[in-house]
Amino acid sequence: MILHTPDMHPLEAFQSHYRRKNPRRLVGLMSGTSADGIDAALVEVEGVGEDLSVGVMAGLEIPYADLRETILSAASGNANAEALCLLNVAVAEAFADAARQVAEAAGMSLRELDAIGSHGQTVWHAPEPLETGGYRVTGSLQIGNGSVLSVRTGCVVVSDFRSADMAWGGQGAPLVPLADWLLFRSLDRSRAIQNLGGIANVTFLPAGGSTDEVLAFDTGPGNMVLDALAARLTGGKLRYDANGELALRGTVCEPLLEELLNESYFSRKPPKSTGRERFNAAYVDRLWERGRALNLSVEDLMTTATALTAESIARAYREFLPGVDEVILGGGGVRNPALRQQIEQRLSPTPVRTHEDLGWDGGLKEAVAFALLADRTLQGLPGNLPQVTGAKRAAVLGSISFPSCEESFNR
């Protein structure tokens, strides 16, 4: 039982109790821009900062099923206030189910957890200031209500991680780089930790470098454009280019590739982040029309789109990173042989490895990251890297939801 004096705020009492726990068990929950489903990881954490050690006790990738199309519609701007309000709760229910499933996979009950870190589901990301009601503002909306998730699971939940960074002038992304540094830094090799999610992003970890030396940003589209284009090219028969089969049979249209690489985002200097607001259905429609105008085959257009992801990564490294000894790939795009082949060719002779080569499940890395960010929040430690996001200062991230005093303070 947590004891606190009348002049101690309950949150202060909880954090005081939490800091004394070692090890700590947390579930991290994440759904990326592609909205394929929920990644859930149950981790055991010991120590703090450079002395941190992390073990994954269980991990699952759980498809959204019926929710996916509704989420994608909302992320395309097709949800009114009522629909978005209800979807916020429905996603929380799905995340609660995922937390239960991963706890069961680890042979644990939810009551044995210390906390849940939930990224939620991004439906809009607006990192550049826009005029709204007389104010110039930025914002990023992740749905999956933290209070609902907390009550359904009986766990303390940390959610809404991006808002604090944006309040301090940052882009709210990327947030995984601190976890990358904790997990993958090397004393003698400079590493680029390249995530191939819906959006592709890189974390550069200089050999022996501190957190102040980490560089990170979104390189551009990852799987998002490829998945949507595969669906468009096959009349909805495919949700994605399974095993890169279409792209492996085609040839890159170099003039179209160069045209696509003229997109202003690619030449913009970091800090920078992007998402579905830029590389969306309208973008895919324009790409499809250009392919038709150039009489490209389905295979050639898919190969060219795959080259766009690979070349935008390679150019970002050449322009913005000071020197990479090895690349570590993670995320769903690792399963696409055509994409991996293009990346390896365009980054040669730099060796390209995977998270699995380092003993990690690359598909669960971001879920693990949000468990670690929740752990830092509950210890009162900052979770962003200001030089990465552009924030004016380091900030403790997230909102904390408690199911009840009895559930929260008597663990």
PAGU-709257 format. One line per field, with one value per residue (C-alpha): residue number from 1; residue in three letters; chain; x, y, z. Coordinates in Angstrom, 2 decimals. Each point is the difference from the previous one (the first is absolute). Last residue first. Layout:
<rs>
pos	c(NUM:...)
code	c(ALA:...)
unit	c(A:...)
px	c(X:...)
py	c(Y:...)
pz	c(Z:...)
</rs>
This chain:
<rs>
pos	c(411:410:409:408:407:406:405:404:403:402:401:400:399:398:397:396:395:394:393:392:391:390:389:388:387:386:385:384:383:382:381:380:379:378:377:376:375:374:373:372:371:370:369:368:367:366:365:364:363:362:361:360:359:358:357:356:355:354:353:352:351:350:349:348:347:346:345:344:343:342:341:340:339:338:337:336:335:334:333:332:331:330:329:328:327:326:325:324:323:322:321:320:319:318:317:316:315:314:313:312:311:310:309:308:307:306:305:304:303:302:301:300:299:298:297:296:295:294:293:292:291:290:289:288:287:286:285:284:283:282:281:280:279:278:277:276:275:274:273:272:271:270:269:268:267:266:265:264:263:262:261:260:259:258:257:256:255:254:253:252:251:250:249:248:247:246:245:244:243:242:241:240:239:238:237:236:235:234:233:232:231:230:229:228:227:226:225:224:223:222:221:220:219:218:217:216:215:214:213:212:211:210:209:208:207:206:205:204:203:202:201:200:199:198:197:196:195:194:193:192:191:190:189:188:187:186:185:184:183:182:181:180:179:178:177:176:175:174:173:172:171:170:169:168:167:166:165:164:163:162:161:160:159:158:157:156:155:154:153:152:151:150:149:148:147:146:145:144:143:142:141:140:139:138:137:136:135:134:133:132:131:130:129:128:127:126:125:124:123:122:121:120:119:118:117:116:115:114:113:112:111:110:109:108:107:106:105:104:103:102:101:100:99:98:97:96:95:94:93:92:91:90:89:88:87:86:85:84:83:82:81:80:79:78:77:76:75:74:73:72:71:70:69:68:67:66:65:64:63:62:61:60:59:58:57:56:55:54:53:52:51:50:49:48:47:46:45:44:43:42:41:40:39:38:37:36:35:34:33:32:31:30:29:28:27:26:25:24:23:22:21:20:19:18:17:16:15:14:13:12:11:10:9:8:7:6:5:4:3:2:1)
code	c(ARG:ASN:PHE:SER:GLU:GLU:CYS:SER:PRO:PHE:SER:ILE:SER:GLY:LEU:VAL:ALA:ALA:ARG:LYS:ALA:GLY:THR:VAL:GLN:PRO:LEU:ASN:GLY:PRO:LEU:GLY:GLN:LEU:THR:ARG:ASP:ALA:LEU:LEU:ALA:PHE:ALA:VAL:ALA:GLU:LYS:LEU:GLY:GLY:ASP:TRP:GLY:LEU:ASP:GLU:HIS:THR:ARG:VAL:PRO:THR:PRO:SER:LEU:ARG:GLN:GLU:ILE:GLN:GLN:ARG:LEU:ALA:PRO:ASN:ARG:VAL:GLY:GLY:GLY:GLY:LEU:ILE:VAL:GLU:ASP:VAL:GLY:PRO:LEU:PHE:GLU:ARG:TYR:ALA:ARG:ALA:ILE:SER:GLU:ALA:THR:LEU:ALA:THR:ALA:THR:THR:MET:LEU:ASP:GLU:VAL:SER:LEU:ASN:LEU:ALA:ARG:GLY:ARG:GLU:TRP:LEU:ARG:ASP:VAL:TYR:ALA:ALA:ASN:PHE:ARG:GLU:ARG:GLY:THR:SER:LYS:PRO:PRO:LYS:ARG:SER:PHE:TYR:SER:GLU:ASN:LEU:LEU:GLU:GLU:LEU:LEU:PRO:GLU:CYS:VAL:THR:GLY:ARG:LEU:ALA:LEU:GLU:GLY:ASN:ALA:ASP:TYR:ARG:LEU:LYS:GLY:GLY:THR:LEU:ARG:ALA:ALA:LEU:ALA:ASP:LEU:VAL:MET:ASN:GLY:PRO:GLY:THR:ASP:PHE:ALA:LEU:VAL:GLU:ASP:THR:SER:GLY:GLY:ALA:PRO:LEU:PHE:THR:VAL:ASN:ALA:ILE:GLY:GLY:LEU:ASN:GLN:ILE:ALA:ARG:SER:ARG:ASP:LEU:SER:ARG:PHE:LEU:LEU:TRP:ASP:ALA:LEU:PRO:VAL:LEU:PRO:ALA:GLY:GLN:GLY:GLY:TRP:ALA:MET:ASP:ALA:SER:ARG:PHE:ASP:SER:VAL:VAL:VAL:CYS:GLY:THR:ARG:VAL:SER:LEU:VAL:SER:GLY:ASN:GLY:ILE:GLN:LEU:SER:GLY:THR:VAL:ARG:TYR:GLY:GLY:THR:GLU:LEU:PRO:GLU:PRO:ALA:HIS:TRP:VAL:THR:GLN:GLY:HIS:SER:GLY:ILE:ALA:ASP:LEU:GLU:ARG:LEU:SER:MET:GLY:ALA:ALA:GLU:ALA:VAL:GLN:ARG:ALA:ALA:ASP:ALA:PHE:ALA:GLU:ALA:VAL:ALA:VAL:ASN:LEU:LEU:CYS:LEU:ALA:GLU:ALA:ASN:ALA:ASN:GLY:SER:ALA:ALA:SER:LEU:ILE:THR:GLU:ARG:LEU:ASP:ALA:TYR:PRO:ILE:GLU:LEU:GLY:ALA:MET:VAL:GLY:VAL:SER:LEU:ASP:GLU:GLY:VAL:GLY:GLU:VAL:GLU:VAL:LEU:ALA:ALA:ASP:ILE:GLY:ASP:ALA:SER:THR:GLY:SER:MET:LEU:GLY:VAL:LEU:ARG:ARG:PRO:ASN:LYS:ARG:ARG:TYR:HIS:SER:GLN:PHE:ALA:GLU:LEU:PRO:HIS:MET:ASP:PRO:THR:HIS:LEU:ILE:MET)
unit	c(A:A:A:A:A:A:A:A:A:A:A:A:A:A:A:A:A:A:A:A:A:A:A:A:A:A:A:A:A:A:A:A:A:A:A:A:A:A:A:A:A:A:A:A:A:A:A:A:A:A:A:A:A:A:A:A:A:A:A:A:A:A:A:A:A:A:A:A:A:A:A:A:A:A:A:A:A:A:A:A:A:A:A:A:A:A:A:A:A:A:A:A:A:A:A:A:A:A:A:A:A:A:A:A:A:A:A:A:A:A:A:A:A:A:A:A:A:A:A:A:A:A:A:A:A:A:A:A:A:A:A:A:A:A:A:A:A:A:A:A:A:A:A:A:A:A:A:A:A:A:A:A:A:A:A:A:A:A:A:A:A:A:A:A:A:A:A:A:A:A:A:A:A:A:A:A:A:A:A:A:A:A:A:A:A:A:A:A:A:A:A:A:A:A:A:A:A:A:A:A:A:A:A:A:A:A:A:A:A:A:A:A:A:A:A:A:A:A:A:A:A:A:A:A:A:A:A:A:A:A:A:A:A:A:A:A:A:A:A:A:A:A:A:A:A:A:A:A:A:A:A:A:A:A:A:A:A:A:A:A:A:A:A:A:A:A:A:A:A:A:A:A:A:A:A:A:A:A:A:A:A:A:A:A:A:A:A:A:A:A:A:A:A:A:A:A:A:A:A:A:A:A:A:A:A:A:A:A:A:A:A:A:A:A:A:A:A:A:A:A:A:A:A:A:A:A:A:A:A:A:A:A:A:A:A:A:A:A:A:A:A:A:A:A:A:A:A:A:A:A:A:A:A:A:A:A:A:A:A:A:A:A:A:A:A:A:A:A:A:A:A:A:A:A:A:A:A:A:A:A:A:A:A:A:A:A:A:A:A:A:A:A:A:A:A:A:A:A:A:A:A:A:A:A:A:A:A:A:A:A:A)
px	c(-0.32:-2.18:0.27:-1.39:-2.84:-1.31:0.36:-1.87:0.75:2.80:0.87:3.34:0.45:3.18:3.54:2.39:1.69:3.43:0.10:-0.72:-1.32:1.50:-0.86:3.51:2.03:-2.63:0.34:-3.30:-0.71:0.73:0.14:-2.69:0.36:-3.48:0.90:3.21:-1.87:-2.58:2.84:1.37:-3.41:-0.24:3.32:-0.97:-3.03:2.34:2.38:-2.71:0.35:3.78:0.07:3.36:3.12:2.39:-0.36:-3.75:0.15:1.13:3.28:1.18:3.74:1.10:1.42:-2.72:-2.81:-1.92:0.38:-0.93:-3.05:-1.22:0.44:-1.82:-2.89:-0.29:0.32:-2.97:0.01:2.32:-2.77:-1.92:2.42:3.74:3.25:3.40:2.47:3.75:3.04:-1.95:1.67:-1.04:-3.75:-2.02:0.69:1.37:-2.27:-3.07:0.93:0.09:-3.35:-1.70:1.57:-1.53:-3.50:-0.09:1.46:-3.06:-2.20:2.02:-0.36:-3.76:-0.26:2.08:-2.09:-3.35:1.35:0.95:-1.70:1.59:-3.40:-1.26:2.91:-0.57:-3.66:0.97:2.44:-2.67:-2.48:2.69:0.53:-3.78:-0.14:2.64:3.69:-0.39:-2.64:0.70:3.28:2.94:2.82:2.81:2.86:1.70:0.84:-2.55:1.26:-2.35:-3.02:0.07:-1.09:2.58:0.60:-3.24:1.25:3.30:-1.90:-2.20:3.06:1.67:-2.88:1.19:-0.51:-2.56:-0.23:1.37:-2.43:-3.06:1.18:1.23:-0.72:-3.66:-0.43:-2.65:-3.74:-0.46:-3.27:-0.98:-0.11:3.50:1.82:-1.85:0.60:3.69:0.19:-1.47:2.48:3.01:-0.94:-0.27:2.91:2.76:-0.67:2.50:3.32:-1.63:2.58:2.77:3.40:1.51:2.90:-1.74:-0.88:3.72:2.23:2.33:-0.34:-2.58:-3.61:-2.08:-3.74:-1.88:-3.64:-2.15:-3.73:-2.42:2.75:3.51:2.12:3.68:2.40:3.09:3.02:3.41:2.23:2.59:-1.84:-3.36:-3.51:-2.88:-2.35:0.24:0.80:-2.91:-2.26:1.01:-0.56:-3.64:-1.56:0.18:-2.00:-2.02:1.07:1.50:-1.03:-0.27:-3.71:1.01:2.20:-2.80:-2.56:1.89:-0.40:-3.80:0.00:1.31:-2.31:-0.25:-1.68:-3.48:-0.17:-3.38:0.33:3.44:-0.88:-3.13:2.04:2.68:-2.41:1.28:0.52:3.30:-0.37:3.02:0.00:1.49:-1.36:-0.04:-2.89:-2.81:-2.53:2.45:2.97:2.36:3.39:1.86:-0.13:-3.57:-0.48:-3.43:-1.62:2.81:-1.02:0.92:3.55:-0.95:2.38:-1.55:0.96:1.28:-1.43:-0.86:-3.66:-0.16:0.52:3.10:0.90:1.95:-2.51:-2.77:1.55:0.24:-3.67:-1.24:1.94:-1.34:-3.59:0.61:1.40:-3.17:-2.15:2.11:-0.53:-3.76:0.21:1.72:-2.20:-3.05:1.30:1.30:-3.42:-1.81:2.38:-0.27:2.31:1.15:3.27:2.25:1.04:-3.69:-0.38:3.16:-1.32:-3.39:1.73:2.16:-2.66:-1.51:3.22:2.53:2.70:1.94:3.80:1.10:2.95:0.92:2.59:2.24:3.00:1.40:3.07:0.53:3.38:0.35:-3.29:-1.77:0.17:-2.12:-2.79:-2.14:-1.90:-3.40:-0.28:-3.13:-0.09:-3.52:-1.39:0.60:-0.61:2.58:0.94:1.09:-1.76:1.84:-0.52:2.74:-0.74:1.99:1.74:2.39:3.05:0.75:-2.67:1.22:-0.79:-3.60:-0.65:1.18:-1.96:-3.17:0.42:0.61:-3.10:-2.00:1.12:1.86:-1.27:-2.28:2.92:0.36:0.09:0.08:-1.19)
py	c(-2.37:1.98:3.48:-0.39:-2.52:1.43:3.61:-0.73:-0.68:2.60:1.87:1.73:2.43:-0.09:1.26:1.50:2.70:0.91:3.58:2.36:-2.86:-0.56:-3.70:-1.43:2.72:0.00:-3.74:-1.08:-2.28:2.19:-1.68:0.17:-3.69:-0.71:1.83:-1.99:-3.31:1.21:0.77:-3.52:-1.60:2.29:-1.30:-3.66:0.60:1.68:-2.97:-2.64:-0.62:0.10:-2.95:0.41:-2.19:2.32:-1.87:0.09:3.80:-0.33:0.51:2.22:0.36:3.29:-0.84:0.53:2.27:0.04:-3.73:-0.96:2.27:-1.39:-3.60:0.71:1.56:-2.92:-2.54:1.53:-1.47:2.78:2.43:-0.98:1.72:-0.29:0.51:0.51:1.91:-0.15:2.29:3.18:3.37:3.60:-0.42:2.74:0.01:-3.46:-1.73:1.85:-0.92:-3.72:0.12:1.91:-2.54:-3.01:1.43:1.32:-3.26:-1.81:2.48:-0.70:-3.76:0.39:2.09:-2.50:-2.96:1.60:0.86:3.56:1.80:3.33:1.69:-3.07:0.16:3.72:-0.72:-2.65:2.38:2.70:-2.44:-1.14:3.60:0.46:-3.17:1.38:0.83:3.55:-0.05:-3.72:0.69:2.35:0.99:2.51:1.26:-0.31:1.74:0.07:-1.67:-3.00:2.03:2.14:-2.87:0.05:-3.71:-0.84:1.55:-1.85:-3.27:0.81:0.58:-3.18:-2.38:-2.91:-3.42:-2.61:-3.62:0.46:2.87:-2.17:-2.87:2.21:-2.84:1.08:3.37:1.36:-0.10:-1.97:-0.62:3.65:0.70:-1.41:3.26:1.94:-2.58:-0.25:3.81:0.29:-2.52:1.54:3.55:-0.94:-2.44:2.52:3.56:2.68:0.18:0.78:1.44:-0.89:1.20:-1.06:2.10:1.29:-3.60:-0.70:-1.44:-3.00:-0.56:2.41:-1.23:1.15:-0.68:-0.38:0.21:-1.59:0.73:-2.91:-1.88:-0.65:1.05:0.69:-0.08:1.64:-1.12:1.52:-2.83:-0.09:0.63:-1.21:1.28:-2.42:-0.19:3.29:1.99:-1.54:0.73:3.66:-0.08:-1.29:3.45:1.19:2.06:2.47:2.74:2.09:3.45:-0.72:-0.83:-2.38:-2.00:-0.12:-1.15:-2.99:-2.57:-0.05:-3.12:-1.29:-2.56:-1.21:-3.38:-1.35:-1.23:1.40:3.02:0.95:-0.50:2.14:2.70:-0.06:0.49:-1.69:2.83:1.69:3.54:2.13:3.78:3.25:3.51:3.48:1.71:2.19:-2.80:-2.42:1.11:-2.94:-0.69:-3.05:-3.25:-0.91:-3.73:-1.55:-3.35:-1.41:-3.10:-0.37:0.31:-1.97:-0.59:-2.38:-0.17:-2.08:-3.25:-2.90:1.05:-0.59:-3.69:-1.82:-3.07:2.08:-0.77:0.85:3.45:0.41:-0.87:2.25:2.99:-0.66:-0.07:3.35:1.39:-1.08:1.69:3.15:-0.09:-0.14:2.98:2.37:-1.42:1.31:3.58:-0.18:-1.11:2.73:2.73:-0.95:-2.57:0.19:1.85:-2.71:-1.12:-0.56:-2.23:-1.89:-0.56:-1.22:-2.33:-1.46:-0.52:-3.23:-2.06:1.97:-2.66:-0.98:-0.16:-1.62:0.14:-1.73:0.24:2.53:0.82:3.46:1.20:3.64:1.06:2.81:1.47:-1.88:-3.49:-3.04:-0.37:-3.05:0.27:-1.01:0.93:0.73:1.01:0.96:-0.28:0.83:3.69:1.03:2.99:-2.18:-1.68:-0.30:-1.49:-0.42:-2.20:0.62:-2.04:1.71:-1.65:1.77:2.12:2.93:2.55:-1.26:0.69:3.61:0.31:-1.22:2.34:2.97:-0.97:-0.18:3.54:0.06:2.45:-2.59:-2.44:-2.91:-3.75:-2.30:-3.51)
pz	c(-6.00:2.42:-1.47:-3.46:0.39:3.29:-1.10:-3.20:-3.70:-0.13:-3.19:-0.56:-2.89:-2.03:-0.14:2.53:-2.01:-1.37:-1.19:-2.88:-2.13:-3.46:-0.02:-0.29:1.72:2.77:0.78:1.53:2.97:3.01:3.44:2.72:0.84:-1.34:-3.18:-0.41:0.31:-2.51:-2.45:0.55:-0.70:-3.02:-1.32:0.49:-2.23:-2.49:-0.03:-0.45:-3.75:0.25:2.39:1.71:0.20:-1.82:-3.30:0.66:-0.09:-3.60:-1.86:-2.86:-0.60:-1.61:-3.44:-1.20:1.20:-3.30:-0.59:3.58:-0.06:-3.35:1.18:3.29:-1.90:-2.41:2.82:1.91:3.53:1.20:-0.94:3.14:2.35:0.54:-1.91:1.64:-2.19:0.54:0.12:-0.81:-0.52:0.73:-0.67:-1.75:-3.74:-0.70:2.51:-1.25:-3.56:0.86:1.83:-2.83:-2.38:1.77:0.44:-3.56:-1.33:1.32:-1.88:-3.15:0.43:0.49:-3.17:-1.98:1.21:-0.83:-3.43:-0.83:-2.87:1.01:0.39:1.89:2.43:0.50:0.80:2.57:1.67:0.16:1.57:2.45:1.15:0.35:2.12:2.38:0.09:1.35:2.77:0.35:1.74:0.37:2.31:-0.10:2.14:-2.44:-3.29:-2.81:-3.19:0.23:1.06:-3.15:-2.28:-2.81:0.77:-1.79:-3.25:0.34:0.39:-2.99:-2.20:1.35:-0.74:2.16:-1.56:1.06:1.09:3.54:0.57:-0.61:2.23:2.84:2.43:0.01:-1.74:2.38:0.60:-3.23:-1.86:0.37:-3.72:-0.47:-0.76:2.70:2.73:-0.92:-0.06:3.49:1.40:-1.75:1.01:3.65:0.13:0.64:-1.12:1.00:1.87:3.34:2.36:2.44:1.18:3.33:1.29:3.14:0.94:0.34:-2.70:0.23:-3.73:-1.39:0.28:-2.97:0.36:-3.27:-1.02:-2.68:0.08:-0.20:1.82:-1.24:2.99:-0.63:2.94:-1.50:1.98:0.67:1.19:2.84:3.26:-1.27:0.68:-0.62:2.99:1.93:-3.15:-1.90:3.00:-0.19:-3.77:0.29:0.36:-3.63:0.15:2.07:-2.41:2.79:1.17:3.72:-0.33:-2.77:2.39:2.55:-2.59:-1.41:2.78:0.16:2.22:3.35:1.57:3.60:-0.19:0.77:-3.60:-1.04:2.31:-1.30:-3.67:0.44:1.73:-2.69:-2.91:-3.14:-2.49:-0.87:-1.31:-0.85:0.19:-1.18:0.46:-1.46:1.75:-1.40:-0.07:-1.60:-2.13:-0.50:1.61:-1.39:1.97:-1.01:0.63:-0.37:0.78:2.13:1.92:3.65:1.33:3.09:2.91:2.53:3.67:2.93:-1.30:2.32:0.10:-3.77:0.65:-1.13:-2.05:-2.50:-2.77:2.46:0.52:-3.78:-0.44:2.78:-1.35:-3.51:1.29:1.72:-3.27:-1.82:2.66:-0.31:-3.79:0.57:2.37:-2.45:-2.76:1.87:0.11:-3.58:-1.27:1.95:-1.14:-3.67:-1.59:-3.64:0.51:-1.47:3.49:0.80:-3.06:0.91:3.51:-1.25:-2.46:2.76:2.66:-1.38:0.22:2.10:-0.31:3.16:-0.06:3.27:2.37:3.24:2.79:-1.76:2.19:0.58:1.89:0.91:1.41:-2.57:1.19:2.79:1.49:-0.76:-2.53:-0.73:-3.24:-1.30:-3.68:-2.03:-3.67:-1.04:-3.51:-3.65:0.63:-2.63:2.15:2.88:2.88:3.31:3.43:2.63:3.00:3.16:2.67:2.40:1.54:2.27:1.65:2.12:-2.72:-0.13:3.69:-0.30:-3.25:1.70:2.96:-2.31:-1.97:3.26:0.96:3.30:2.66:1.60:0.31:-2.37:0.44:-3.00:0.80)
</rs>
